[in-house]
Amino acid sequence: MVGLEVAVILGFAVLAGGLARRYLGIPAPWAWLAIGAALGFVPALHHVSLPPEVVLYLFLPALLYWEALNTSLQLFRYDLRVILLLSIGLVFATAAAVTGIGALIGLAVPVALVLGAVLSPTDATAVTAMAPPLPRRIDTMLRGESLVNDASALALYSVAVAAVVAGHEPAVGEIALRFGLAVVVGIAVGLAVGYVLYLLRRIAQQPSLAGTISVVSPFALYLPAELLHGSGVVAVVTGGLLLGRLMPRTVSAEARTRGFDFWRVATYVINGALFVLIGLQARPVAEALAGPEWSRLLLLGLCCAVAIFVVRLGWVALMAPVIRLVDRRPSQRARRLPFRARAVLVWGGFRGAVSLAAALALPLTTASGEDFPGREVVIAATFVVIVVLLVGQGATMPLIVRGARLPEEHDDVDERRIAEAAAAEAALDALDADAAEAGASASAVAEVRLLLEQEASHARRTAESGEDATADEVRHLLLRSVERKREAVTRLRRERRIDDGVFLDVQRVIDHEELRLRRSLEE
């Protein structure tokens, strides 16, 4: 029953954090951290901790898979150079800086390298929760960095931990070989397993079977890569990007809607639970800071946080001129971002659950049977860095975004209008052939033609003018009509004029209509 009790407590903690964000205006990650910290001091919950295996092998693949499915492959490829510089080059630069600070403060170099690997990956989920909506190009850069840098950080982490356990200094060649092998194997497994999953989705068209494949997919991608000593992170990202490109060809609208709803709720709960579990570490960290070496631990955490920010600032500032120096093509000029926009990339360097899970996953002993040196120091410093960056950068992130004066993006709206117009016109062009094949009556064809002509005319008009002044009013009125429909159907059921089964079927149609209208309003 202990596991069930913890699950229920975590669920209500996630709910409480969401309510705090809605009614008190507190960022959800802050609320979840505070709730977790408060729960950590409840005596009955002292045994509850962040299970590193659950994070690394269950939560991480699920989150990466969802992010990969929702990442634009076109924008990912467009800014692949920047993403790789952030997710590989910046990871090793950050790890080197943290290693140097750890060595100066008294950690052995291999242990300091472990700390550097632990603190090198970012957490884009926290950025999404803390920042206002970002232009899709910058959002894709941050997402892409977070998708890939887990792989480079965990590859460095595995080499550093193995060196500490074996009692020898990690070699640069060993790190490079391990990273290269992990990436190559991860990409190969991601492409192979991703295509197999795509073929399975073509066979299993029923929504329940398609949903089962969707739930299993991230772990089916992650596990083979890890068993082959590759990067499960790279495999999940590669497979997710591939499936996001291929699945629209085979997955039905119903299965797609179900999968979207499931993953949206699941990832929200997972993210909330992770922040609550991070907060639960406040008590053991507070106990460590209350010890005789509290000043050293606090100094280490604060210095690492400052170093992470400074290295990221310098890396992003130098990245653009270096790219311009190397690549002189005219097309490169169109990709340039002003420093105000790049400042948002600097402030997007939050740390999160992956870092703490990696710290907690450190072995208790070395190969010689001695205690793993500096294990508690690494955990405490990691917690301090996560909190400092999440609070410090998180509090100022909205100001940075507003100060960047990022241009409003109309591409999404314009492209959507163009797509709507093209879709309506294509349906009109094929209407006669479709009607003849279906044996539809002339009256049915006339009614559908009228609807499609109205839709195509409206889509063309808004695409050309860029104006849609009355659309929101129409949608609001339609939402009011949806509520009237629901009231009428409920009254018929209450008066026993319709069966419960009929009521549920009609209610489901009305609910889908309401969701479609609300989604249209949000967009």
C-alpha positions as CSV (number, residue, x, y, z in Angstrom):
1,M,0.0,0.0,0.0
2,V,3.0,2.4,0.4
3,G,3.4,2.8,-3.3
4,L,-0.3,3.5,-3.8
5,E,-0.3,6.1,-0.9
6,V,2.7,7.9,-2.4
7,A,1.0,7.9,-5.9
8,V,-2.1,9.4,-4.4
9,I,-0.1,12.1,-2.5
10,L,1.8,12.9,-5.6
11,G,-1.3,13.2,-7.6
12,F,-2.9,15.7,-5.2
13,A,0.4,17.6,-4.9
14,V,0.4,18.0,-8.7
15,L,-3.2,19.1,-8.6
16,A,-2.5,21.7,-5.8
17,G,0.4,23.1,-7.9
18,G,-1.8,23.5,-10.9
19,L,-4.5,25.3,-8.8
20,A,-1.8,27.6,-7.3
21,R,-0.8,28.6,-10.8
22,R,-4.3,29.2,-11.9
23,Y,-5.7,31.1,-8.9
24,L,-2.5,32.6,-7.3
25,G,-0.4,33.3,-10.4
26,I,2.5,31.2,-9.0
27,P,4.5,29.4,-11.7
28,A,3.6,25.7,-11.5
29,P,7.3,24.5,-11.0
30,W,7.7,26.8,-8.0
31,A,4.5,25.6,-6.5
32,W,5.4,22.0,-7.0
33,L,8.8,22.5,-5.5
34,A,7.4,24.2,-2.5
35,I,4.7,21.6,-2.0
36,G,7.4,18.8,-2.3
37,A,9.7,20.5,0.2
38,A,6.8,20.9,2.7
39,L,5.9,17.2,2.2
40,G,9.5,16.2,2.7
41,F,9.4,17.4,6.3
42,V,6.3,15.3,7.1
43,P,7.7,12.4,9.2
44,A,5.6,9.8,7.5
45,L,7.1,10.7,4.1
46,H,10.8,10.7,5.1
47,H,11.2,7.4,3.3
48,V,9.9,8.8,0.0
49,S,12.6,9.9,-2.5
50,L,13.1,10.5,-6.2
51,P,13.7,7.0,-7.7
52,P,16.4,7.5,-10.2
53,E,15.6,4.3,-12.2
54,V,12.0,5.5,-12.6
55,V,13.2,8.9,-13.9
56,L,15.9,7.6,-16.2
57,Y,14.0,4.6,-17.6
58,L,10.4,5.5,-17.4
59,F,9.7,9.2,-17.1
60,L,12.6,10.4,-19.4
61,P,11.7,8.2,-22.4
62,A,8.0,9.3,-22.2
63,L,8.8,13.0,-21.9
64,L,11.4,12.9,-24.7
65,Y,9.0,10.9,-27.0
66,W,6.2,13.5,-26.5
67,E,8.6,16.4,-27.1
68,A,10.0,14.8,-30.2
69,L,6.5,14.2,-31.7
70,N,5.7,17.9,-31.1
71,T,9.0,19.2,-32.5
72,S,9.0,20.7,-36.0
73,L,11.4,18.5,-38.0
74,Q,11.8,21.3,-40.5
75,L,12.8,23.9,-37.9
76,F,15.0,21.3,-36.2
77,R,16.9,20.7,-39.4
78,Y,17.0,24.4,-40.2
79,D,18.8,25.2,-37.0
80,L,20.6,21.9,-36.5
81,R,24.0,23.5,-36.3
82,V,22.9,25.8,-33.4
83,I,21.1,22.9,-31.7
84,L,24.2,20.7,-31.9
85,L,26.5,23.4,-30.6
86,L,24.2,23.9,-27.6
87,S,23.5,20.3,-26.9
88,I,27.0,18.9,-27.4
89,G,29.6,21.7,-27.4
90,L,27.9,23.6,-24.5
91,V,27.4,20.4,-22.5
92,F,31.2,19.7,-22.5
93,A,32.1,23.3,-21.9
94,T,29.7,23.5,-18.9
95,A,31.0,20.1,-17.6
96,A,34.6,21.4,-17.9
97,A,33.8,24.6,-16.0
98,V,31.9,22.8,-13.2
99,T,34.7,20.3,-13.0
100,G,37.3,23.0,-12.5
101,I,35.2,24.7,-9.7
102,G,34.7,21.3,-8.0
103,A,38.4,20.6,-8.1
104,L,39.2,24.1,-6.7
105,I,36.7,23.6,-3.8
106,G,38.3,20.3,-2.9
107,L,36.6,17.5,-4.9
108,A,38.8,14.9,-6.6
109,V,38.9,15.5,-10.3
110,P,36.9,12.4,-11.3
111,V,34.2,13.2,-8.8
112,A,34.2,16.8,-10.0
113,L,33.7,15.5,-13.5
114,V,30.7,13.5,-12.3
115,L,29.2,16.7,-10.9
116,G,29.9,18.5,-14.2
117,A,28.2,15.7,-16.2
118,V,25.2,15.8,-13.8
119,L,24.7,19.6,-14.1
120,S,25.3,19.9,-17.9
121,P,21.9,19.0,-19.4
122,T,19.0,21.6,-19.5
123,D,15.3,21.1,-18.8
124,A,13.2,22.6,-21.5
125,T,10.0,21.7,-19.7
126,A,10.8,24.2,-17.0
127,V,11.3,26.9,-19.7
128,T,7.9,26.1,-21.2
129,A,6.3,26.4,-17.8
130,M,8.1,29.6,-16.7
131,A,8.3,31.6,-19.9
132,P,5.6,33.4,-22.0
133,P,4.9,31.8,-25.4
134,L,8.0,32.0,-27.5
135,P,8.5,32.3,-31.3
136,R,8.5,28.8,-32.7
137,R,12.1,29.0,-33.9
138,I,13.5,29.9,-30.5
139,D,11.2,27.4,-28.9
140,T,12.5,24.7,-31.3
141,M,16.1,25.6,-30.5
142,L,15.4,25.2,-26.7
143,R,13.4,22.0,-27.3
144,G,16.1,20.6,-29.6
145,E,18.9,21.4,-27.2
146,S,17.0,19.6,-24.4
147,L,16.3,16.6,-26.5
148,V,19.9,16.0,-27.6
149,N,21.9,17.3,-24.6
150,D,20.6,14.5,-22.3
151,A,22.4,12.0,-24.6
152,S,25.8,13.8,-24.5
153,A,25.5,14.5,-20.7
154,L,24.6,10.9,-19.9
155,A,27.4,9.6,-22.0
156,L,29.9,11.8,-20.2
157,Y,28.2,10.8,-16.9
158,S,28.6,7.0,-17.5
159,V,32.3,7.4,-18.3
160,A,33.0,9.6,-15.3
161,V,31.1,7.3,-12.9
162,A,32.9,4.2,-14.3
163,A,36.2,6.0,-13.7
164,V,35.4,6.8,-10.1
165,V,34.1,3.2,-9.4
166,A,37.3,1.7,-11.0
167,G,39.5,4.2,-9.3
168,H,41.3,5.7,-12.3
169,E,41.3,9.0,-14.2
170,P,38.9,9.3,-17.1
171,A,40.6,9.7,-20.5
172,V,39.5,12.2,-23.2
173,G,39.7,9.4,-25.8
174,E,37.4,7.2,-23.8
175,I,34.9,10.0,-23.4
176,A,34.9,10.7,-27.2
177,L,34.6,7.0,-28.1
178,R,31.8,6.4,-25.7
179,F,29.9,9.4,-26.9
180,G,30.4,8.6,-30.6
181,L,29.3,5.0,-30.1
182,A,26.3,6.1,-28.1
183,V,25.1,8.5,-30.8
184,V,25.7,6.2,-33.8
185,V,23.9,3.2,-32.1
186,G,21.1,5.5,-30.9
187,I,20.4,6.9,-34.3
188,A,20.5,3.5,-35.9
189,V,18.2,1.9,-33.4
190,G,15.8,4.9,-33.5
191,L,15.4,4.7,-37.2
192,A,15.0,0.9,-37.3
193,V,12.6,0.6,-34.4
194,G,10.8,3.7,-35.4
195,Y,10.1,2.3,-38.8
196,V,8.9,-1.0,-37.3
197,L,6.5,0.9,-35.0
198,Y,5.3,2.8,-38.1
199,L,4.5,-0.5,-39.8
200,L,2.7,-1.8,-36.7
201,R,0.6,1.4,-36.7
202,R,-0.4,0.7,-40.3
203,I,-1.5,-2.8,-39.3
204,A,-3.2,-1.9,-36.1
205,Q,-5.8,0.6,-37.2
206,Q,-8.2,0.2,-34.2
207,P,-7.9,3.1,-31.8
208,S,-7.3,0.8,-28.8
209,L,-4.5,-1.1,-30.5
210,A,-3.0,2.2,-31.9
211,G,-3.1,3.6,-28.4
212,T,-1.3,0.6,-27.0
213,I,1.5,1.0,-29.6
214,S,1.7,4.7,-28.7
215,V,2.1,4.0,-25.0
216,V,4.8,1.3,-25.6
217,S,6.7,3.3,-28.3
218,P,9.1,5.4,-26.2
219,F,10.2,2.3,-24.2
220,A,10.5,0.2,-27.3
221,L,12.9,2.8,-28.7
222,Y,14.8,3.3,-25.5
223,L,15.5,-0.2,-24.3
224,P,17.2,-1.8,-27.4
225,A,19.6,1.2,-27.7
226,E,20.6,0.9,-24.0
227,L,21.1,-2.9,-24.3
228,L,23.4,-2.3,-27.3
229,H,25.4,0.2,-25.3
230,G,24.0,3.1,-27.3
231,S,22.1,6.2,-26.2
232,G,18.4,5.5,-25.4
233,V,17.9,9.2,-25.5
234,V,19.1,9.6,-29.0
235,A,17.0,6.6,-30.1
236,V,13.8,8.0,-28.6
237,V,14.4,11.4,-30.2
238,T,15.3,9.9,-33.6
239,G,12.3,7.6,-33.5
240,G,10.0,10.3,-32.3
241,L,10.9,12.7,-35.0
242,L,10.6,9.9,-37.6
243,L,7.2,8.8,-36.4
244,G,6.0,12.4,-36.2
245,R,6.7,12.6,-39.9
246,L,5.3,9.3,-40.9
247,M,2.3,8.7,-38.7
248,P,-0.1,11.2,-40.2
249,R,-0.2,9.0,-43.3
250,T,-1.6,6.0,-41.4
251,V,-3.1,7.0,-38.0
252,S,-6.9,7.8,-37.9
253,A,-8.2,11.0,-36.5
254,E,-9.8,9.2,-33.6
255,A,-6.6,7.4,-32.7
256,R,-4.6,10.6,-33.1
257,T,-7.0,12.5,-30.8
258,R,-6.9,9.8,-28.2
259,G,-3.1,9.6,-28.3
260,F,-2.8,13.4,-28.1
261,D,-5.1,13.6,-25.1
262,F,-3.3,10.8,-23.3
263,W,0.2,12.1,-23.7
264,R,-0.8,15.7,-22.9
265,V,-2.2,14.6,-19.6
266,A,0.5,12.0,-18.9
267,T,3.4,14.4,-19.5
268,Y,1.7,17.1,-17.4
269,V,1.4,14.7,-14.5
270,I,4.9,13.4,-14.9
271,N,6.4,16.8,-15.0
272,G,4.5,17.9,-11.9
273,A,5.4,14.7,-10.1
274,L,9.1,15.2,-10.9
275,F,9.2,18.7,-9.5
276,V,7.4,17.5,-6.4
277,L,9.9,14.7,-6.0
278,I,12.7,17.2,-6.4
279,G,11.2,19.3,-3.6
280,L,11.1,16.2,-1.4
281,Q,14.9,16.2,-1.5
282,A,14.9,19.5,0.4
283,R,14.9,17.8,3.8
284,P,18.0,15.5,3.3
285,V,19.8,18.5,1.6
286,A,18.9,20.7,4.5
287,E,20.3,18.1,6.9
288,A,23.5,18.0,4.9
289,L,23.8,21.8,4.9
290,A,23.2,21.8,8.6
291,G,26.4,19.7,9.1
292,P,29.9,21.0,9.7
293,E,30.6,21.4,5.9
294,W,27.5,23.4,5.1
295,S,29.4,26.5,4.0
296,R,31.5,24.4,1.5
297,L,28.4,22.7,0.1
298,L,26.5,26.0,-0.3
299,L,29.5,27.7,-1.8
300,L,29.9,24.8,-4.3
301,G,26.3,24.9,-5.4
302,L,26.2,28.7,-5.8
303,C,29.5,28.8,-7.7
304,C,28.3,26.0,-10.0
305,A,25.1,27.9,-10.7
306,V,27.0,31.1,-11.5
307,A,29.5,29.2,-13.7
308,I,26.7,27.5,-15.6
309,F,25.1,30.8,-16.4
310,V,28.3,32.6,-17.3
311,V,29.5,29.7,-19.6
312,R,26.1,29.7,-21.3
313,L,26.1,33.4,-21.7
314,G,29.6,33.4,-23.2
315,W,28.9,30.4,-25.4
316,V,25.7,31.9,-26.9
317,A,27.4,35.3,-27.4
318,L,30.4,33.8,-29.2
319,M,28.4,31.2,-31.2
320,A,26.9,33.7,-33.7
321,P,30.2,35.5,-34.7
322,V,32.0,32.1,-35.0
323,I,29.3,30.8,-37.3
324,R,29.4,33.9,-39.4
325,L,33.2,33.7,-39.7
326,V,33.0,30.0,-40.8
327,D,29.9,30.2,-43.0
328,R,30.0,33.3,-45.3
329,R,27.1,32.1,-47.5
330,P,24.3,34.7,-48.1
331,S,21.7,32.3,-46.9
332,Q,23.4,32.4,-43.5
333,R,22.4,36.0,-43.1
334,A,18.7,35.1,-43.0
335,R,19.3,32.8,-40.0
336,R,20.9,35.5,-37.8
337,L,19.2,36.4,-34.6
338,P,19.8,39.7,-32.8
339,F,21.4,39.4,-29.4
340,R,18.1,40.3,-27.7
341,A,16.6,37.1,-29.1
342,R,19.7,35.1,-28.2
343,A,19.4,36.4,-24.6
344,V,16.2,34.2,-24.4
345,L,18.4,31.2,-25.2
346,V,20.8,32.2,-22.4
347,W,18.0,32.4,-19.9
348,G,16.6,29.0,-21.0
349,G,19.3,27.1,-19.2
350,F,17.2,25.7,-16.4
351,R,18.2,22.4,-14.7
352,G,15.7,19.8,-13.6
353,A,14.8,16.3,-12.8
354,V,17.3,14.6,-15.1
355,S,20.2,16.2,-13.2
356,L,18.9,15.2,-9.8
357,A,18.0,11.7,-11.0
358,A,21.6,11.3,-12.3
359,A,23.0,12.5,-9.0
360,L,20.8,10.1,-7.0
361,A,21.6,7.2,-9.3
362,L,25.3,7.4,-8.3
363,P,26.4,4.0,-6.8
364,L,26.8,3.8,-3.1
365,T,30.2,2.0,-3.3
366,T,33.2,1.7,-5.6
367,A,34.8,-1.5,-6.9
368,S,37.0,-1.7,-3.8
369,G,34.0,-1.7,-1.5
370,E,34.6,1.9,-0.2
371,D,31.9,4.5,-0.1
372,F,31.5,6.4,-3.4
373,P,33.5,9.6,-2.7
374,G,31.6,12.8,-2.5
375,R,28.2,11.3,-3.3
376,E,26.3,13.4,-0.8
377,V,28.2,16.5,-1.9
378,V,27.1,16.0,-5.5
379,I,23.5,15.5,-4.6
380,A,23.4,18.6,-2.4
381,A,25.2,20.8,-4.9
382,T,22.8,19.6,-7.7
383,F,19.8,20.4,-5.6
384,V,21.1,23.9,-4.9
385,V,21.8,24.6,-8.5
386,I,18.4,23.4,-9.6
387,V,16.6,25.7,-7.1
388,V,18.9,28.7,-7.7
389,L,18.5,28.6,-11.5
390,L,14.8,27.8,-11.4
391,V,14.0,30.7,-9.0
392,G,16.6,33.2,-10.2
393,Q,16.3,32.7,-14.0
394,G,12.6,31.7,-13.7
395,A,11.7,35.0,-12.0
396,T,13.4,37.1,-14.6
397,M,12.5,35.0,-17.7
398,P,9.3,36.9,-18.5
399,L,11.2,40.2,-18.2
400,I,13.9,38.9,-20.6
401,V,11.3,37.8,-23.1
402,R,9.5,41.1,-23.0
403,G,12.8,43.0,-23.2
404,A,13.9,41.0,-26.2
405,R,11.0,42.5,-28.1
406,L,10.7,39.4,-30.2
407,P,8.7,39.9,-33.4
408,E,5.2,38.5,-33.5
409,E,5.0,35.5,-35.7
410,H,2.2,35.3,-38.2
411,D,3.5,32.3,-40.1
412,D,1.4,29.8,-38.1
413,V,-1.8,31.7,-38.7
414,D,-1.0,32.4,-42.4
415,E,0.0,28.8,-43.1
416,R,-3.1,27.5,-41.4
417,R,-5.3,29.8,-43.5
418,I,-3.5,28.7,-46.7
419,A,-4.0,25.1,-45.7
420,E,-7.6,25.6,-44.9
421,A,-8.2,27.2,-48.2
422,A,-6.3,24.5,-50.1
423,A,-8.2,21.8,-48.3
424,A,-11.6,23.3,-49.0
425,E,-10.8,23.8,-52.7
426,A,-9.4,20.3,-53.0
427,A,-12.6,18.9,-51.5
428,L,-14.7,21.0,-54.0
429,D,-12.6,19.8,-57.0
430,A,-13.2,16.1,-56.0
431,L,-16.9,16.5,-55.0
432,D,-18.5,15.4,-58.2
433,A,-16.3,12.3,-58.4
434,D,-16.8,11.5,-54.7
435,A,-20.6,11.9,-55.1
436,A,-20.7,9.7,-58.2
437,E,-18.7,7.0,-56.4
438,A,-21.0,7.2,-53.3
439,G,-24.2,7.4,-55.3
440,A,-25.2,10.6,-53.5
441,S,-28.4,12.4,-54.3
442,A,-28.4,15.8,-56.1
443,S,-29.8,17.6,-53.0
444,A,-27.0,16.2,-50.9
445,V,-24.4,17.2,-53.4
446,A,-25.8,20.8,-53.6
447,E,-25.8,21.1,-49.8
448,V,-22.2,19.9,-49.4
449,R,-21.1,22.1,-52.3
450,L,-22.7,25.2,-50.7
451,L,-20.9,24.5,-47.4
452,L,-17.5,23.9,-49.1
453,E,-17.9,27.0,-51.2
454,Q,-18.6,29.1,-48.2
455,E,-15.6,27.5,-46.4
456,A,-13.3,28.0,-49.3
457,S,-14.4,31.6,-49.9
458,H,-13.9,32.5,-46.2
459,A,-10.4,30.7,-46.2
460,R,-9.3,32.5,-49.4
461,R,-10.5,35.9,-48.1
462,T,-8.8,35.6,-44.7
463,A,-5.6,34.2,-46.3
464,E,-5.4,37.2,-48.7
465,S,-6.4,39.9,-46.3
466,G,-4.9,38.5,-43.1
467,E,-8.0,39.7,-41.3
468,D,-10.5,37.6,-39.5
469,A,-12.3,40.2,-37.3
470,T,-15.6,38.3,-36.7
471,A,-14.3,34.8,-36.4
472,D,-14.0,35.0,-32.6
473,E,-17.5,36.4,-32.2
474,V,-18.8,33.5,-34.4
475,R,-17.0,30.9,-32.3
476,H,-18.2,32.4,-29.0
477,L,-21.8,32.3,-30.3
478,L,-21.3,28.7,-31.4
479,L,-20.0,27.9,-27.9
480,R,-23.1,29.3,-26.5
481,S,-25.2,27.2,-28.8
482,V,-23.2,24.2,-27.8
483,E,-24.2,24.8,-24.1
484,R,-27.9,25.2,-25.2
485,K,-27.7,21.8,-27.0
486,R,-26.2,20.2,-23.9
487,E,-29.0,21.6,-21.7
488,A,-31.7,20.4,-24.1
489,V,-30.3,16.9,-24.3
490,T,-29.9,16.7,-20.5
491,R,-33.5,17.8,-20.1
492,L,-34.7,15.1,-22.5
493,R,-32.8,12.5,-20.5
494,R,-34.1,13.8,-17.2
495,E,-37.7,13.6,-18.6
496,R,-36.8,10.0,-19.8
497,R,-37.6,10.8,-23.4
498,I,-34.3,9.5,-24.6
499,D,-32.2,6.5,-23.4
500,D,-29.0,6.8,-21.5
501,G,-27.0,5.3,-24.4
502,V,-28.5,7.8,-26.8
503,F,-27.7,10.6,-24.3
504,L,-24.0,9.5,-24.1
505,D,-23.7,9.2,-27.8
506,V,-25.1,12.7,-28.4
507,Q,-23.2,14.2,-25.5
508,R,-19.9,12.8,-27.0
509,V,-20.7,14.6,-30.3
510,I,-21.5,17.8,-28.5
511,D,-18.3,17.5,-26.4
512,H,-16.1,17.1,-29.5
513,E,-17.8,20.2,-31.1
514,E,-17.0,22.2,-28.0
515,L,-13.4,21.1,-27.8
516,R,-12.9,21.9,-31.5
517,L,-14.3,25.4,-31.0
518,R,-12.3,26.0,-27.9
519,R,-9.1,24.8,-29.6
520,S,-9.8,27.1,-32.5
521,L,-10.3,30.1,-30.1
522,E,-7.0,29.3,-28.3
523,E,-5.1,29.1,-31.6
